[in-house]
Amino acid sequence: MTSRPAEVMPFDVGRLRRDFPILTRRVRGRPLVYLDNAATTQKPRCVIEAVADFYTRSNANIHRGIHALSEEATARYEETRRLAARFLNASSPKEIVFTKGTTEAINLVAASYARPRLKSGDEILITHLEHHANIVPWQMVCQATGARLRVAPIDDTGAVILEEFEALLSERTAVVALAHQSNALGTVNPVARMCRLVRENSPAVVLVDGAQAVAHRKVDLKEIDCDFYAFSGHKLFGPTGVGVLYGRYEILKMMEPYQGGGDMIRAVTFERTLYKDPPERFEAGTPPVASVIGLGRAFEYLSGLDRMALSEYEDELLEYGTDRLREIDGLRMIGTAKRKSSVISFVIDGVHPHDLGTILDVEGIAVRAGHHCAQPVMERFGVPATVRASLAFYNTRHELDRLVEALDAAKEMF
């Protein structure tokens, strides 16, 4: 048996749950069962305390001041950049750009990389699994440049058909944008293999939407070999309002900023402006300093856990929950790909998902009901919406049992 590093804590779901204060809440008189982690994850106490400590002790703007508070804030902000690079196995902190979240990160690449370079006849390839945030920005680029949007299809399980994906790659492909993991189905794309297919068949750059993946598996950018990787802090047990865009430095250096303002410039005259090098040129204005510092603490927290053990536990939980839900008559799973993680999406005959979500809320169970900002996925499976129970490492079998019991009761009601 391989021994774990001394600094890595062994996995104990009971102990880890105590790190998350909100999990002790009662909702409508019942203990909270939080199964909406694909929308946002809960925050460990250390992240909450890091944000509070910043506002209590070090609150100041960064990069500008020469006083002690500003210097402290700047140091903590830039330390998060180094932590992010280490967490993702990026080559340098200079490849880490802080954004508001995944959506802004994708829009940054669309506006600063794609729009100035693409032309009529070029193609952007996405997959049928994508969140709206990885569809709409590319549609906007196509409208502005005359490029064409191509879509790799998925099969009846919700997996991308790799042969079709490869067949759509050509010398015309300029950008490939794909999800690491589907937010609506939980399908996990083989992104390293897909990046290799892109390299072998086209000159395209590859952007990976990692919003749903980073909380559930260790991400190694050198192994994936993409050009851009985007995710949101709030889906990684960190604060809202902050995200990360990784970009290969040689590509970031070629890109012009798409927002102008303070702190991203070297010099300004009325005739011209000189921009800073990446990543600063893409961080105009005052950033969400407290949220960035809180995200840094989330990186540290996760780095101190056995990520492989957490992933294995979540996979076991997913299998258990899937098996239990299949015991319910009339329940149909939406998304049954062989490679999936953390998401159980389903419908029950004769009951609208929104009604199910409301009934579950009465029982203190938080799930998502709707199209999950993935309407093309819903259309592919012929449903207007699904109920989505999404997991994190602090969930338990008992919570999934409560979900099944509540759904059984709801089914009887209808």
BAMAR-474635 format. One record per residue (C-alpha): x, y, z; residue in one letter. Coordinates in steps of 0.25 Angstrom, whole numbers, plus 5000, padded with zeros to 4 digits. Example, Ala and Ser with C-alpha at 12.3 -4.5 7.8 and 13.67 -1.06 7.14 Angstrom:
residues 2
504949825031a;505549965029s;
END
This chain:
residues 414
500050005000m;500550144996t;500750235008s;500150365008r;500950495010p;500950535025a;500350675022e;499050605015v;497950575025m;497250445024p;495850445019f;494750455029d;493350505024v;492850535038g;494150615042r;494050685028l;492550725030r;492950795043r;493850885034d;492550945028f;491751025037p;490451035028i;490350875029l;489750885043t;488650975039r;487150935039r;486250975028v;484750975030r;484950895043g;485850785036r;487350765036p;487850825023l;488250725012v;489050805002y;489050744988l;489250864979d;490750864979n;490750884963a;490151014965a;491051054977t;491850984987t;491751015002q;492951085009k;493851025020p;494051115032r;495551145028c;495051215015v;494051295023i;495051335033e;496051375023a;495051465016v;494651525030a;496151535034d;496451615022f;495351715024y;495651725039t;497151735038r;497651765024s;496551835016n;497251925006a;497351934991n;498551854984i;499751894975h;499552044977r;499852074992g;501152084999i;500552075012h;500551945021a;499151905019l;499251915003s;500551835004e;499951725012e;498751715003a;499551714991t;500451604996a;499251515000r;498551544986y;499851504978e;500051384987e;498651324983t;499251344968r;500351254972r;499451154979l;498551144967a;499751114958a;500251004967r;498850954969f;498650934954l;500150904951n;500251024942a;501651064938s;501651204944s;500751294952p;500751384940k;499851294933e;498751314944i;497751424941v;496651454952f;495251484946t;493851494952k;493651344949g;493651244938t;492651324929t;493551444929e;494751364927a;494151294914i;493651434909n;495051494911l;495651384902v;494551404892a;494751554892a;496251564893s;496751444886y;495651394876a;494951524871r;496151594866p;496651474859r;495551394853l;494951424839k;493951364830s;494151224827g;494851194841d;494051094850e;493851084865i;493550944870l;492850924883i;492050804888t;490550774890h;490850764905l;491150914907e;490651014918h;490051134911h;491351214916a;492151124906n;491151144895i;490651284895v;492051354894p;492451274882w;491151304875q;491451454877m;492851434871v;492251364859c;491251474857q;492451584858a;493451504849t;492651414840g;493251294846a;492351164847r;491951094860l;492050944859r;491450844869v;492050704873a;490850614876p;490550534888i;489950394889d;488750344896d;489550334909t;490050474909g;491550444904a;492150524893v;492350434881i;493850444879l;493850394864e;492850504861e;493750604869f;494950564861e;494250574848a;493850714850l;495350764852l;496050814840s;496950924836e;495751024837r;495650994852t;496151114860a;495551094874v;495150974881v;494350994894a;493850884902l;493350854916a;494250764925h;492950714932q;491550744928s;490750824939n;489450764934a;489750614933l;491150594940g;491750534928t;493250544929v;493950574915n;495350514913p;495950644911v;497350604910a;497050514898r;496150614892m;497250714893c;498150614886r;497150594875l;497150744873v;498650754872r;498650644862e;497550694853n;497550844853s;498250974857p;497251014867a;497451064881v;496650984892v;495851044904l;495350954914v;494150994923d;494650934937g;493550994945a;492950864949q;494250784949a;495150854959v;494350814971a;494350664968h;495750624962r;497150674962k;497350764950v;498750754943d;498850854932l;500150784927k;499450654925e;498250714919i;499050804909d;497950914907c;498251054904d;497251114913f;496551064925y;495451134933a;494651114946f;493951194957s;494351204971g;493051184977h;492951044971k;494251004978l;493851034992f;494251174991g;493551314991p;492651364980t;493151474970g;494451414966v;494951314956g;496151274949v;496651274935l;497851194932y;498551234918g;499851184912r;500751304914y;501151314900e;499651324895i;499251424906l;500451514902k;499851524888m;498451564893m;497951704895e;497151734907p;495651744905y;495451834917q;496151964920g;496452044933g;497352054945g;498451954949d;498551894935m;499352004929i;500852044928r;500552184924a;499452264918v;499452394910t;498352444901f;498952394889e;499252244893r;499252144905t;500352044908l;499851914915y;500451834925k;500951694922d;499951574925p;499351544935p;499151694940e;498651744926r;497451664927f;497051704942e;496551844940a;496051924952g;495951884966t;495851734967p;495051654977p;496251654987v;495551584999a;494951474990s;496251444983v;496951434997i;495751335001g;496051254988l;497451244992g;497051185005r;496151084998a;497351044990f;498151015003e;496950945009y;496750844997l;498250824996s;498250775010g;497250665007l;497450535000d;496850574987r;496850434981m;496150384994a;495050494992l;494850454978s;494750314981e;493750344992y;492850434983e;492850324972d;492350224982e;491350324987l;490850344972l;490750194970e;489950174983y;489050294980g;488750244965t;488450104970d;487450154981r;486750254971l;486550144961r;485750074971e;484650184969i;483550144959d;483450234948g;484750304950l;485650324938r;487150354938m;487550464928i;489050444926g;489650304928t;491050324922a;492050224926k;492950334930r;492250424939k;492350494953s;491550564964s;490250584957v;488950504957i;487950564947s;486550504946f;485050524943v;483850454949i;482650414940d;481550504942g;482250604952v;482850734947h;484250754952p;483950894958h;482850824966d;483850724971l;484850824975g;483750904983t;483350774991i;484750744993l;485050884999d;483950855009v;484750745014e;485950825015g;486650765003i;487250864993a;487350814979v;487250884965r;486050874956a;486150934942g;486950934929h;488250964937h;488651064926c;488750954917a;487550964908q;488150884896p;488450764905v;486950764910m;486450774896e;487450654892r;486750564902f;485350624900g;485050684913v;484750824917p;485550814931a;486150714940t;486350694955v;487850704958r;488450654971a;489850684971s;490950634981l;492150684988a;493050604998f;492250655010y;491050585006n;490650445012t;489850325008r;488850365019h;488550495011e;488250414999l;487350325006d;486550445011r;486450494996l;485950354992v;484950355003e;484450495000a;484250464985l;483450334989d;482550424997a;482450524986a;482150414976k;481050364985e;480450504986m;480350524971f;
END
